[in-house]
Amino acid sequence: QLQLQESGPGLVKPSETLSLTCTVSGDSISSSSYSWGWIRQPPGKGLEWIGSFYYSGNTYYIPSLKSRVTMSVDTSKNQFSLKLSSVTAADTAVYYCARHPPGSGRTFFDYWGQGTLVIVSS
Amino acid sequence: QSVLTQPPSVSGAPGQRVTISCTGSSSNIGARYDVHWYQHLPGTAPKLLIYGNNNRPSGVPDRFSGSKSGTSASLAITGLQAEDEADYYCQSYDSSLSGFVVFGGGTKLTVL
């Protein structure tokens, strides 16, 4: 059974960089055809896609965050990561990592992590 | 403001049928991109409920069904149960500058 677990600091100061890691268990992150993404949910609001990287090597980010987001993969640790720079209070949210199922054009997510709350505050 | 529009809330009594709408535009649902639905209980991982407009992943009861027409999609839940009380989100692909993956604003389902 595939499992995803987010980890990282729960409190980040304004203007600093938010760094989160998603650890995948139950399968290899480098398995062909799998793609991975990050989604967040600000308090009291809905889900917002942040970005995804596809097995093809392409990475896509939501335009509003593109200048501040970096996603990377560490296959040796079976992890992938999210960095969001210059954070403000508006970046306070529960952050989820998730998997796109195999197959081209698969934009939905079939497995999600439990989510981790990140608060931006001094 | 979400790219896909959902009603903030819907409600129904146990055993009843409810539907949740998801309205998009010509750059997402209207462009024939698939619609997917998730069930989300606060504090838990969102659960894929419907993918590809009307397909249920293994383990999802057939009380849940999806449909799509034009620039809108709907999630129907029949035989409403107390455990169905949750937030529901639609999701699609968007070809404009809104982003690769777009979600609806979410609908809170209350079982009366």
gemmi code that builds the backbone of each chain (N, CA, C; Angstrom):
import gemmi

chains = {
    "A": [
        ("GLN", (0.841, -1.177, 0.000), (0.000, 0.000, 0.000), (0.886, 1.240, 0.000)),
        ("LEU", (0.687, 2.076, -0.998), (1.482, 3.295, -1.102), (1.113, 4.259, 0.010)),
        ("GLN", (2.118, 4.852, 0.620), (1.886, 5.869, 1.648), (2.794, 7.060, 1.404)),
        ("LEU", (2.261, 8.251, 1.664), (3.021, 9.481, 1.533), (2.959, 10.216, 2.874)),
        ("GLN", (4.073, 10.779, 3.284), (4.136, 11.496, 4.556), (4.926, 12.791, 4.404)),
        ("GLU", (4.253, 13.895, 4.679), (4.916, 15.190, 4.620), (5.676, 15.456, 5.922)),
        ("SER", (6.776, 16.178, 5.820), (7.519, 16.571, 7.012), (8.205, 17.903, 6.770)),
        ("GLY", (8.435, 18.617, 7.846), (9.096, 19.908, 7.751), (8.686, 20.800, 8.901)),
        ("PRO", (9.302, 21.974, 8.999), (8.974, 22.909, 10.090), (7.520, 23.348, 10.042)),
        ("GLY", (6.925, 23.424, 11.222), (5.546, 23.869, 11.297), (5.418, 25.375, 11.405)),
        ("LEU", (6.533, 26.039, 11.617), (6.538, 27.501, 11.770), (7.685, 28.082, 10.964)),
        ("VAL", (7.362, 29.027, 10.122), (8.362, 29.691, 9.284), (8.182, 31.199, 9.421)),
        ("LYS", (9.284, 31.908, 9.495), (9.202, 33.363, 9.627), (8.946, 34.027, 8.269)),
        ("PRO", (8.255, 35.143, 8.284), (8.022, 35.879, 7.027), (9.343, 36.202, 6.341)),
        ("SER", (9.319, 36.132, 5.024), (10.456, 36.383, 4.122), (11.415, 35.201, 4.025)),
        ("GLU", (11.253, 34.207, 4.876), (12.142, 33.048, 4.802), (11.594, 32.009, 3.817)),
        ("THR", (12.311, 30.888, 3.707), (11.937, 29.841, 2.760), (11.301, 28.651, 3.479)),
        ("LEU", (10.141, 28.274, 3.001), (9.421, 27.105, 3.503), (9.973, 25.880, 2.788)),
        ("SER", (10.357, 24.869, 3.563), (10.898, 23.643, 2.976), (10.168, 22.431, 3.533)),
        ("LEU", (9.601, 21.648, 2.641), (8.883, 20.445, 3.029), (9.381, 19.251, 2.236)),
        ("THR", (9.300, 18.082, 2.861), (9.693, 16.846, 2.210), (8.541, 15.856, 2.266)),
        ("CYS", (8.381, 15.115, 1.213), (7.380, 14.063, 1.156), (8.113, 12.731, 1.018)),
        ("THR", (7.943, 11.862, 1.996), (8.565, 10.545, 1.961), (7.558, 9.523, 1.463)),
        ("VAL", (7.953, 8.796, 0.438), (7.083, 7.805, -0.184), (7.480, 6.416, 0.289)),
        ("SER", (6.524, 5.638, 0.716), (6.782, 4.248, 1.101), (5.773, 3.347, 0.397)),
        ("GLY", (6.214, 2.137, 0.145), (5.337, 1.175, -0.505), (5.576, 1.051, -1.993)),
        ("ASP", (6.410, 1.932, -2.540), (6.774, 1.868, -3.943), (7.960, 2.783, -4.178)),
        ("SER", (8.626, 2.591, -5.309), (9.767, 3.430, -5.632), (9.314, 4.697, -6.330)),
        ("ILE", (9.833, 5.837, -5.860), (9.449, 7.111, -6.454), (9.940, 7.216, -7.887)),
        ("SER", (10.936, 6.432, -8.220), (11.491, 6.511, -9.556), (10.847, 5.504, -10.512)),
        ("SER", (9.807, 4.826, -10.039), (9.094, 3.914, -10.930), (8.577, 4.683, -12.135)),
        ("SER", (8.663, 4.037, -13.250), (8.236, 4.726, -14.470), (6.756, 5.058, -14.440)),
        ("SER", (6.425, 6.138, -15.048), (5.046, 6.581, -15.248), (4.420, 7.277, -14.047)),
        ("TYR", (5.108, 7.324, -12.925), (4.528, 8.030, -11.783), (4.963, 9.491, -11.814)),
        ("SER", (4.052, 10.340, -11.367), (4.328, 11.761, -11.264), (3.816, 12.235, -9.910)),
        ("TRP", (4.335, 13.344, -9.441), (4.094, 13.766, -8.059), (3.779, 15.255, -7.971)),
        ("GLY", (3.029, 15.617, -6.947), (2.655, 17.014, -6.831), (2.450, 17.478, -5.405)),
        ("TRP", (2.287, 18.795, -5.281), (2.019, 19.438, -4.008), (0.741, 20.270, -4.123)),
        ("ILE", (-0.056, 20.219, -3.075), (-1.317, 20.969, -3.003), (-1.368, 21.575, -1.593)),
        ("ARG", (-1.996, 22.737, -1.475), (-2.136, 23.326, -0.151), (-3.573, 23.785, 0.099)),
        ("GLN", (-3.894, 23.963, 1.375), (-5.223, 24.420, 1.767), (-5.077, 25.461, 2.873)),
        ("PRO", (-5.217, 26.739, 2.536), (-5.182, 27.786, 3.571), (-6.344, 27.603, 4.548)),
        ("PRO", (-6.195, 28.080, 5.762), (-7.269, 27.922, 6.758), (-8.594, 28.459, 6.255)),
        ("GLY", (-9.623, 27.638, 6.334), (-10.959, 28.052, 5.930), (-11.179, 28.169, 4.439)),
        ("LYS", (-10.203, 27.756, 3.655), (-10.332, 27.877, 2.199), (-10.234, 26.521, 1.517)),
        ("GLY", (-10.322, 26.519, 0.213), (-10.286, 25.280, -0.539), (-8.881, 24.854, -0.927)),
        ("LEU", (-8.828, 23.777, -1.698), (-7.556, 23.225, -2.144), (-6.963, 24.072, -3.261)),
        ("GLU", (-5.654, 24.215, -3.230), (-4.941, 24.956, -4.278), (-3.737, 24.148, -4.723)),
        ("TRP", (-3.696, 23.831, -6.006), (-2.549, 23.112, -6.563), (-1.347, 24.054, -6.611)),
        ("ILE", (-0.183, 23.524, -6.197), (1.045, 24.313, -6.214), (1.892, 23.960, -7.426)),
        ("GLY", (2.086, 22.661, -7.645), (2.897, 22.252, -8.777), (3.025, 20.743, -8.848)),
        ("SER", (3.483, 20.278, -9.987), (3.683, 18.852, -10.209), (4.895, 18.625, -11.077)),
        ("PHE", (5.576, 17.492, -10.869), (6.636, 17.117, -11.784), (6.321, 15.733, -12.332)),
        ("TYR", (6.458, 15.615, -13.624), (6.057, 14.421, -14.326), (7.244, 13.526, -14.631)),
        ("TYR", (6.952, 12.242, -14.797), (7.978, 11.261, -15.088), (8.724, 11.598, -16.377)),
        ("SER", (8.077, 12.393, -17.213), (8.701, 12.778, -18.475), (9.832, 13.772, -18.254)),
        ("GLY", (9.901, 14.320, -17.037), (10.929, 15.305, -16.729), (10.403, 16.722, -16.678)),
        ("ASN", (9.166, 16.917, -17.105), (8.575, 18.253, -17.089), (8.035, 18.612, -15.708)),
        ("THR", (8.197, 19.852, -15.354), (7.673, 20.367, -14.091), (6.742, 21.529, -14.371)),
        ("TYR", (5.630, 21.564, -13.669), (4.647, 22.619, -13.866), (4.303, 23.237, -12.514)),
        ("TYR", (4.189, 24.553, -12.496), (3.821, 25.262, -11.273), (2.630, 26.168, -11.550)),
        ("ILE", (1.863, 26.448, -10.506), (0.791, 27.422, -10.659), (1.433, 28.784, -10.936)),
        ("PRO", (0.965, 29.514, -11.938), (1.612, 30.770, -12.317), (1.805, 31.764, -11.176)),
        ("SER", (0.851, 31.828, -10.271), (0.933, 32.811, -9.186), (2.075, 32.537, -8.209)),
        ("LEU", (2.600, 31.334, -8.206), (3.678, 30.974, -7.279), (4.980, 30.620, -7.995)),
        ("LYS", (4.933, 30.582, -9.301), (6.043, 30.053, -10.097), (7.394, 30.689, -9.760)),
        ("SER", (7.404, 31.985, -9.484), (8.677, 32.669, -9.222), (9.265, 32.298, -7.864)),
        ("ARG", (8.468, 31.663, -7.006), (8.943, 31.368, -5.645), (9.059, 29.873, -5.353)),
        ("VAL", (8.616, 29.025, -6.280), (8.541, 27.586, -6.006), (9.648, 26.804, -6.686)),
        ("THR", (10.168, 25.827, -5.949), (11.097, 24.863, -6.516), (10.720, 23.481, -6.019)),
        ("MET", (10.628, 22.536, -6.934), (10.357, 21.151, -6.558), (11.530, 20.295, -7.010)),
        ("SER", (11.887, 19.304, -6.175), (12.999, 18.431, -6.510), (12.736, 17.021, -6.013)),
        ("VAL", (13.536, 16.097, -6.504), (13.379, 14.686, -6.166), (14.716, 14.125, -5.681)),
        ("ASP", (14.646, 13.285, -4.656), (15.822, 12.557, -4.174), (15.469, 11.072, -4.238)),
        ("THR", (15.809, 10.447, -5.345), (15.430, 9.048, -5.535), (16.139, 8.128, -4.541)),
        ("SER", (17.325, 8.503, -4.082), (18.063, 7.657, -3.141), (17.326, 7.547, -1.802)),
        ("LYS", (16.559, 8.575, -1.460), (15.800, 8.573, -0.208), (14.309, 8.310, -0.441)),
        ("ASN", (13.943, 8.139, -1.700), (12.519, 7.959, -2.054), (11.683, 9.142, -1.548)),
        ("GLN", (12.197, 10.320, -1.781), (11.540, 11.541, -1.316), (11.469, 12.577, -2.438)),
        ("PHE", (10.508, 13.470, -2.308), (10.518, 14.658, -3.142), (10.214, 15.857, -2.253)),
        ("SER", (10.627, 17.029, -2.711), (10.611, 18.199, -1.841), (9.988, 19.413, -2.486)),
        ("LEU", (9.580, 20.323, -1.601), (9.001, 21.601, -2.022), (9.722, 22.709, -1.287)),
        ("LYS", (10.120, 23.728, -2.032), (10.661, 24.941, -1.415), (9.862, 26.128, -1.922)),
        ("LEU", (9.433, 26.952, -0.982), (8.671, 28.157, -1.318), (9.368, 29.331, -0.640)),
        ("SER", (9.904, 30.233, -1.444), (10.705, 31.321, -0.896), (9.868, 32.560, -0.590)),
        ("SER", (10.460, 33.452, 0.183), (9.848, 34.755, 0.502), (8.412, 34.619, 0.978)),
        ("VAL", (8.211, 33.767, 1.955), (6.840, 33.484, 2.393), (6.245, 34.660, 3.165)),
        ("THR", (4.937, 34.722, 3.099), (4.160, 35.698, 3.867), (3.055, 34.941, 4.596)),
        ("ALA", (2.274, 35.673, 5.376), (1.173, 35.048, 6.120), (0.203, 34.346, 5.165)),
        ("ALA", (0.121, 34.826, 3.950), (-0.787, 34.221, 2.961), (-0.383, 32.802, 2.580)),
        ("ASP", (0.841, 32.421, 2.920), (1.307, 31.068, 2.620), (1.017, 30.092, 3.756)),
        ("THR", (0.406, 30.574, 4.823), (-0.013, 29.694, 5.911), (-1.075, 28.734, 5.383)),
        ("ALA", (-0.836, 27.446, 5.551), (-1.755, 26.453, 4.978), (-1.367, 25.054, 5.437)),
        ("VAL", (-2.268, 24.126, 5.198), (-1.916, 22.710, 5.283), (-1.385, 22.319, 3.916)),
        ("TYR", (-0.210, 21.736, 3.899), (0.430, 21.352, 2.650), (0.354, 19.837, 2.491)),
        ("TYR", (-0.114, 19.408, 1.319), (-0.246, 17.999, 1.001), (0.684, 17.626, -0.149)),
        ("CYS", (1.260, 16.430, -0.059), (1.920, 15.864, -1.232), (1.024, 14.752, -1.752)),
        ("ALA", (1.112, 14.497, -3.037), (0.206, 13.530, -3.647), (0.821, 12.939, -4.909)),
        ("ARG", (0.234, 11.836, -5.373), (0.729, 11.163, -6.565), (-0.273, 11.234, -7.709)),
        ("HIS", (0.236, 11.522, -8.900), (-0.553, 11.350, -10.115), (-0.421, 9.893, -10.529)),
        ("PRO", (-1.502, 9.228, -10.875), (-1.397, 7.816, -11.285), (-0.687, 7.696, -12.622)),
        ("PRO", (-0.240, 6.482, -12.947), (0.460, 6.291, -14.215), (-0.447, 6.529, -15.408)),
        ("GLY", (0.178, 6.918, -16.502), (-0.587, 7.181, -17.713), (-0.433, 8.613, -18.130)),
        ("SER", (-0.375, 8.830, -19.414), (-0.192, 10.199, -19.894), (-1.442, 11.032, -19.646)),
        ("GLY", (-1.242, 12.299, -19.372), (-2.370, 13.199, -19.182), (-3.126, 13.016, -17.892)),
        ("ARG", (-2.575, 12.265, -16.958), (-3.267, 12.047, -15.695), (-3.040, 13.232, -14.769)),
        ("THR", (-4.035, 14.113, -14.688), (-3.867, 15.301, -13.867), (-4.448, 15.134, -12.476)),
        ("PHE", (-5.146, 14.045, -12.201), (-5.722, 13.900, -10.876), (-4.742, 13.169, -9.951)),
        ("PHE", (-5.080, 13.125, -8.660), (-4.217, 12.535, -7.654), (-4.906, 11.328, -7.028)),
        ("ASP", (-4.234, 10.182, -7.009), (-4.870, 9.001, -6.443), (-4.405, 8.665, -5.032)),
        ("TYR", (-3.269, 9.149, -4.624), (-2.787, 8.961, -3.261), (-2.320, 10.303, -2.707)),
        ("TRP", (-2.705, 10.561, -1.458), (-2.369, 11.814, -0.797), (-1.714, 11.541, 0.553)),
        ("GLY", (-0.881, 12.464, 0.987), (-0.387, 12.425, 2.349), (-1.428, 12.994, 3.294)),
        ("GLN", (-1.175, 12.897, 4.574), (-2.112, 13.396, 5.582), (-2.101, 14.913, 5.685)),
        ("GLY", (-1.044, 15.520, 5.190), (-0.940, 16.971, 5.238), (-0.155, 17.440, 6.459)),
        ("THR", (0.496, 18.582, 6.305), (1.230, 19.183, 7.410), (0.940, 20.675, 7.444)),
        ("LEU", (0.630, 21.177, 8.621), (0.301, 22.593, 8.769), (1.579, 23.417, 8.880)),
        ("VAL", (1.669, 24.427, 8.038), (2.781, 25.365, 8.110), (2.215, 26.751, 8.396)),
        ("ILE", (2.678, 27.349, 9.459), (2.257, 28.697, 9.852), (3.390, 29.663, 9.575)),
        ("VAL", (3.082, 30.733, 8.902), (4.075, 31.780, 8.655), (3.818, 32.904, 9.641)),
        ("SER", (4.762, 33.071, 10.551), (4.602, 34.092, 11.587), (5.949, 34.390, 12.223)),
        ("SER", (6.101, 35.617, 12.657), (7.341, 35.991, 13.336), (7.263, 35.691, 14.824)),
    ],
    "B": [
        ("GLN", (-10.724, 33.472, -5.548), (-11.828, 32.918, -6.336), (-11.345, 31.729, -7.155)),
        ("SER", (-12.018, 30.591, -7.008), (-11.610, 29.383, -7.691), (-12.010, 29.414, -9.155)),
        ("VAL", (-11.212, 28.726, -9.967), (-11.493, 28.638, -11.403), (-12.775, 27.837, -11.644)),
        ("LEU", (-12.987, 26.801, -10.843), (-14.197, 26.001, -10.916), (-15.122, 26.417, -9.773)),
        ("THR", (-16.400, 26.603, -10.094), (-17.351, 27.096, -9.108), (-18.241, 25.991, -8.557)),
        ("GLN", (-18.241, 25.886, -7.242), (-19.114, 24.921, -6.563), (-19.992, 25.665, -5.554)),
        ("PRO", (-21.163, 25.113, -5.236), (-21.963, 25.726, -4.171), (-21.247, 25.532, -2.842)),
        ("PRO", (-21.285, 26.520, -1.966), (-20.577, 26.400, -0.683), (-21.088, 25.253, 0.175)),
        ("SER", (-22.375, 24.979, 0.080), (-22.937, 23.934, 0.919), (-24.165, 23.306, 0.279)),
        ("VAL", (-24.385, 22.047, 0.619), (-25.596, 21.318, 0.274), (-25.942, 20.459, 1.472)),
        ("SER", (-27.168, 20.033, 1.550), (-27.573, 19.176, 2.666), (-28.653, 18.213, 2.216)),
        ("GLY", (-28.812, 17.152, 2.982), (-29.830, 16.164, 2.688), (-30.034, 15.239, 3.872)),
        ("ALA", (-31.167, 14.622, 3.922), (-31.467, 13.686, 4.997), (-30.926, 12.305, 4.643)),
        ("PRO", (-30.695, 11.483, 5.629), (-30.232, 10.114, 5.355), (-31.159, 9.413, 4.385)),
        ("GLY", (-30.554, 8.724, 3.415), (-31.320, 7.995, 2.427), (-31.655, 8.800, 1.183)),
        ("GLN", (-31.545, 10.112, 1.276), (-31.875, 10.954, 0.130), (-30.741, 11.013, -0.888)),
        ("ARG", (-31.027, 11.661, -2.016), (-30.047, 11.880, -3.070), (-29.688, 13.365, -3.118)),
        ("VAL", (-28.400, 13.635, -3.210), (-27.961, 15.021, -3.355), (-27.007, 15.109, -4.542)),
        ("THR", (-26.958, 16.291, -5.120), (-26.005, 16.528, -6.196), (-25.192, 17.775, -5.886)),
        ("ILE", (-23.949, 17.746, -6.321), (-23.047, 18.884, -6.158), (-22.576, 19.289, -7.543)),
        ("SER", (-22.769, 20.540, -7.874), (-22.406, 21.010, -9.204), (-21.003, 21.608, -9.212)),
        ("CYS", (-20.421, 21.619, -10.386), (-19.078, 22.170, -10.588), (-19.105, 22.861, -11.954)),
        ("THR", (-19.031, 24.167, -11.943), (-19.139, 24.924, -13.185), (-17.793, 25.505, -13.589)),
        ("GLY", (-17.425, 25.249, -14.824), (-16.154, 25.745, -15.320), (-16.338, 26.656, -16.514)),
        ("SER", (-15.420, 26.550, -17.463), (-15.452, 27.432, -18.637), (-14.874, 26.712, -19.852)),
        ("SER", (-14.715, 27.467, -20.918), (-14.240, 26.887, -22.176), (-12.758, 26.516, -22.136)),
        ("SER", (-12.049, 26.892, -21.057), (-10.628, 26.539, -20.971), (-10.397, 25.321, -20.076)),
        ("ASN", (-11.444, 24.801, -19.494), (-11.285, 23.608, -18.663), (-12.370, 22.574, -18.972)),
        ("ILE", (-13.434, 22.545, -18.224), (-14.462, 21.524, -18.446), (-15.038, 21.612, -19.855)),
        ("GLY", (-15.281, 22.827, -20.321), (-15.850, 23.035, -21.645), (-14.920, 22.632, -22.771)),
        ("ALA", (-13.647, 22.524, -22.472), (-12.658, 22.098, -23.462), (-12.502, 20.586, -23.454)),
        ("ARG", (-13.439, 19.930, -22.815), (-13.507, 18.472, -22.781), (-12.447, 17.829, -21.908)),
        ("TYR", (-11.871, 18.620, -21.018), (-10.942, 18.010, -20.072), (-11.744, 17.290, -18.986)),
        ("ASP", (-11.184, 16.199, -18.509), (-11.881, 15.380, -17.521), (-12.066, 16.107, -16.193)),
        ("VAL", (-13.111, 15.691, -15.484), (-13.391, 16.221, -14.152), (-13.231, 15.088, -13.135)),
        ("HIS", (-12.659, 15.424, -12.017), (-12.412, 14.451, -10.956), (-12.980, 15.005, -9.646)),
        ("TRP", (-13.319, 14.116, -8.749), (-13.926, 14.529, -7.480), (-13.203, 13.902, -6.290)),
        ("TYR", (-13.112, 14.682, -5.216), (-12.469, 14.221, -3.989), (-13.409, 14.451, -2.810)),
        ("GLN", (-13.295, 13.553, -1.837), (-13.989, 13.698, -0.560), (-12.926, 14.028, 0.486)),
        ("HIS", (-13.183, 15.055, 1.293), (-12.192, 15.481, 2.257), (-12.803, 15.702, 3.637)),
        ("LEU", (-12.333, 14.924, 4.569), (-12.697, 15.124, 5.968), (-11.578, 15.919, 6.624)),
        ("PRO", (-11.891, 16.977, 7.353), (-10.853, 17.809, 7.980), (-9.865, 16.973, 8.769)),
        ("GLY", (-8.588, 17.268, 8.571), (-7.557, 16.557, 9.313), (-7.133, 15.243, 8.693)),
        ("THR", (-7.725, 14.930, 7.552), (-7.358, 13.678, 6.893), (-6.901, 13.948, 5.467)),
        ("ALA", (-6.382, 12.921, 4.829), (-5.978, 13.053, 3.433), (-7.208, 13.057, 2.533)),
        ("PRO", (-7.267, 13.973, 1.572), (-8.362, 13.919, 0.600), (-8.387, 12.546, -0.077)),
        ("LYS", (-9.588, 12.110, -0.403), (-9.776, 10.789, -1.013), (-10.346, 10.938, -2.405)),
        ("LEU", (-9.710, 10.290, -3.385), (-10.227, 10.316, -4.753), (-11.541, 9.546, -4.800)),
        ("LEU", (-12.566, 10.211, -5.299), (-13.916, 9.632, -5.304), (-14.344, 9.230, -6.712)),
        ("ILE", (-14.091, 10.111, -7.661), (-14.444, 9.913, -9.056), (-13.298, 10.452, -9.903)),
        ("TYR", (-12.891, 9.698, -10.923), (-11.900, 10.195, -11.856), (-12.414, 10.019, -13.284)),
        ("GLY", (-11.896, 10.850, -14.171), (-12.322, 10.749, -15.560), (-13.820, 10.911, -15.732)),
        ("ASN", (-14.375, 11.861, -15.017), (-15.804, 12.233, -15.111), (-16.755, 11.277, -14.395)),
        ("ASN", (-16.592, 9.964, -14.588), (-17.600, 9.040, -14.057), (-17.037, 7.680, -13.655)),
        ("ASN", (-15.758, 7.632, -13.326), (-15.139, 6.365, -12.938), (-14.848, 6.343, -11.440)),
        ("ARG", (-15.181, 5.232, -10.802), (-14.928, 5.094, -9.372), (-13.693, 4.241, -9.122)),
        ("PRO", (-12.772, 4.728, -8.290), (-11.649, 3.863, -7.893), (-12.180, 2.673, -7.094)),
        ("SER", (-11.374, 1.635, -7.045), (-11.749, 0.465, -6.271), (-12.045, 0.854, -4.824)),
        ("GLY", (-13.154, 0.354, -4.301), (-13.504, 0.615, -2.914), (-14.498, 1.742, -2.709)),
        ("VAL", (-14.723, 2.546, -3.738), (-15.706, 3.629, -3.622), (-17.088, 3.064, -3.943)),
        ("PRO", (-18.044, 3.244, -3.045), (-19.392, 2.682, -3.264), (-20.056, 3.260, -4.506)),
        ("ASP", (-20.917, 2.445, -5.115), (-21.602, 2.909, -6.323), (-22.707, 3.913, -6.007)),
        ("ARG", (-22.828, 4.305, -4.748), (-23.738, 5.403, -4.388), (-23.210, 6.742, -4.918)),
        ("PHE", (-21.921, 6.758, -5.237), (-21.290, 7.967, -5.760), (-21.165, 7.846, -7.278)),
        ("SER", (-21.599, 8.870, -7.991), (-21.480, 8.858, -9.440), (-21.203, 10.269, -9.937)),
        ("GLY", (-20.562, 10.341, -11.096), (-20.238, 11.631, -11.675), (-20.753, 11.740, -13.091)),
        ("SER", (-20.978, 12.987, -13.503), (-21.402, 13.238, -14.874), (-20.847, 14.581, -15.320)),
        ("LYS", (-20.847, 14.783, -16.627), (-20.325, 16.023, -17.181), (-21.116, 16.386, -18.431)),
        ("SER", (-21.368, 17.667, -18.586), (-22.061, 18.158, -19.769), (-21.691, 19.607, -20.006)),
        ("GLY", (-21.216, 19.888, -21.202), (-20.837, 21.257, -21.526), (-19.718, 21.763, -20.643)),
        ("THR", (-19.973, 22.866, -19.976), (-18.955, 23.458, -19.101), (-19.197, 23.127, -17.634)),
        ("SER", (-20.033, 22.124, -17.363), (-20.334, 21.765, -15.978), (-20.212, 20.275, -15.734)),
        ("ALA", (-20.078, 19.958, -14.464), (-20.040, 18.555, -14.047), (-20.826, 18.452, -12.749)),
        ("SER", (-21.207, 17.237, -12.411), (-21.961, 17.019, -11.179), (-21.520, 15.743, -10.489)),
        ("LEU", (-21.585, 15.776, -9.187), (-21.373, 14.595, -8.364), (-22.710, 14.278, -7.713)),
        ("ALA", (-23.155, 13.048, -7.852), (-24.406, 12.633, -7.229), (-24.120, 11.593, -6.153)),
        ("ILE", (-24.791, 11.742, -5.046), (-24.671, 10.787, -3.950), (-26.072, 10.312, -3.616)),
        ("THR", (-26.302, 9.012, -3.754), (-27.611, 8.451, -3.437), (-27.528, 7.694, -2.114)),
        ("GLY", (-28.684, 7.443, -1.505), (-28.714, 6.719, -0.236), (-27.804, 7.372, 0.784)),
        ("LEU", (-27.976, 8.676, 0.958), (-27.101, 9.469, 1.817), (-26.923, 8.836, 3.192)),
        ("GLN", (-25.682, 8.803, 3.647), (-25.359, 8.251, 4.968), (-24.628, 9.307, 5.802)),
        ("ALA", (-24.704, 9.170, 7.105), (-24.071, 10.128, 8.003), (-22.582, 10.262, 7.722)),
        ("GLU", (-21.956, 9.169, 7.334), (-20.513, 9.183, 7.073), (-20.141, 9.939, 5.811)),
        ("ASP", (-21.126, 10.309, 5.027), (-20.857, 11.076, 3.811), (-20.635, 12.547, 4.107)),
        ("GLU", (-20.927, 12.971, 5.334), (-20.741, 14.376, 5.695), (-19.260, 14.725, 5.608)),
        ("ALA", (-18.943, 15.616, 4.672), (-17.553, 15.950, 4.379), (-17.535, 17.124, 3.408)),
        ("ASP", (-16.339, 17.549, 3.046), (-16.160, 18.542, 1.986), (-15.861, 17.810, 0.686)),
        ("TYR", (-16.423, 18.297, -0.404), (-16.232, 17.680, -1.708), (-15.654, 18.702, -2.681)),
        ("TYR", (-14.640, 18.276, -3.441), (-13.964, 19.164, -4.372), (-13.967, 18.554, -5.776)),
        ("CYS", (-14.245, 19.386, -6.754), (-14.052, 18.964, -8.139), (-12.682, 19.473, -8.594)),
        ("GLN", (-12.167, 18.835, -9.620), (-10.841, 19.207, -10.132), (-10.781, 18.906, -11.624)),
        ("SER", (-10.063, 19.750, -12.353), (-9.907, 19.518, -13.787), (-8.569, 20.092, -14.238)),
        ("TYR", (-8.365, 20.059, -15.526), (-7.183, 20.655, -16.135), (-7.621, 21.949, -16.798)),
        ("ASP", (-6.751, 22.957, -16.755), (-7.087, 24.231, -17.380), (-5.992, 24.646, -18.340)),
        ("SER", (-6.381, 25.068, -19.528), (-5.407, 25.415, -20.547), (-5.069, 26.903, -20.589)),
        ("SER", (-5.633, 27.666, -19.649), (-5.332, 29.095, -19.626), (-4.195, 29.347, -18.644)),
        ("LEU", (-4.048, 30.561, -18.214), (-2.989, 30.920, -17.283), (-3.340, 30.643, -15.829)),
        ("SER", (-4.476, 29.985, -15.611), (-4.895, 29.706, -14.238), (-4.074, 28.617, -13.581)),
        ("GLY", (-3.462, 27.801, -14.409), (-2.698, 26.710, -13.814), (-3.006, 25.398, -14.483)),
        ("PHE", (-2.117, 24.494, -14.300), (-2.197, 23.181, -14.925), (-3.338, 22.360, -14.317)),
        ("VAL", (-3.452, 22.392, -12.995), (-4.474, 21.670, -12.250), (-5.322, 22.700, -11.500)),
        ("VAL", (-6.623, 22.632, -11.648), (-7.499, 23.582, -10.970), (-8.548, 22.835, -10.144)),
        ("PHE", (-8.852, 23.390, -8.992), (-9.854, 22.831, -8.092), (-11.051, 23.769, -7.981)),
        ("GLY", (-12.170, 23.193, -7.617), (-13.310, 24.005, -7.225), (-13.105, 24.487, -5.802)),
        ("GLY", (-13.955, 25.397, -5.362), (-13.810, 25.967, -4.037), (-14.248, 25.049, -2.913)),
        ("GLY", (-14.877, 23.935, -3.286), (-15.304, 22.981, -2.273), (-16.748, 23.165, -1.859)),
        ("THR", (-17.415, 22.068, -1.543), (-18.808, 22.079, -1.083), (-18.906, 21.277, 0.197)),
        ("LYS", (-19.466, 21.880, 1.223), (-19.670, 21.190, 2.487), (-21.014, 20.462, 2.445)),
        ("LEU", (-20.979, 19.147, 2.560), (-22.196, 18.346, 2.590), (-22.570, 18.073, 4.039)),
        ("THR", (-23.758, 18.474, 4.393), (-24.289, 18.215, 5.727), (-25.400, 17.187, 5.641)),
        ("VAL", (-25.278, 16.125, 6.421), (-26.329, 15.114, 6.491), (-27.212, 15.450, 7.683)),
        ("LEU", (-28.449, 15.787, 7.385), (-29.354, 16.296, 8.416), (-29.780, 15.237, 9.429)),
    ],
}
model = gemmi.Model(1)
for chain_id, residues in chains.items():
    chain = gemmi.Chain(chain_id)
    for i, (resn, *xyz) in enumerate(residues, 1):
        res = gemmi.Residue()
        res.name, res.seqid = resn, gemmi.SeqId(i, " ")
        for name, pos in zip(("N", "CA", "C"), xyz):
            atom = gemmi.Atom()
            atom.name, atom.element = name, gemmi.Element(name[0])
            atom.pos, atom.b_iso = gemmi.Position(*pos), 0.0
            res.add_atom(atom)
        chain.add_residue(res)
    model.add_chain(chain)
structure = gemmi.Structure()
structure.add_model(model)
structure.setup_entities()
